[in-house]
Amino acid sequence: SRWLIVEGQAEYTLVHALARELSYDLDEYGVAVIDAQNNGNPQIFASLARAFSIPWLAVFDGDPAGRGYCQSIQNRGFEAAFVAARCRTHAAGNLEQQLIADGLDAELRGVLQSIGIPEAATASPQELLQLLDDHKTAYAAALGSTLCGNAALAARMPEAFRSAIADLRGLI
């Protein structure tokens, strides 16, 4: 009955885990999470949602590509105010940069170690970003598992995800 458009597989995994921890199971409430980067492109999904009268929100990276997705949606005939209300971007850049900016450095290092990347323990900040990028889906799955039963961690996850999940509750 509603769509949440995200960039990729890591976001797909994390949003599902985070929503469950925030007591809003997306599947139970009829929210389809769409990994737009691997299944087409965001502007096509926004246009399809409009054609089918499906309410939608989107969360993208705050990098040039993510901001470009917002612009490409607007270029499909959506009003700027509507796009601003429906599309969120991570303030710190891409997903990994946002997770680190949100203070999840220690958790990310632990997650990487748990999936067999021991060098994560001593990696420089730049090396950590590269390790996360190189193991996107694996770290996201492990971080998603870590979210289960961890309300304190859920409260520290990216604001763009948390606000989108909260706004999905009443989206029409």
Disulfide bonds with the S-S distance in Angstrom:
none
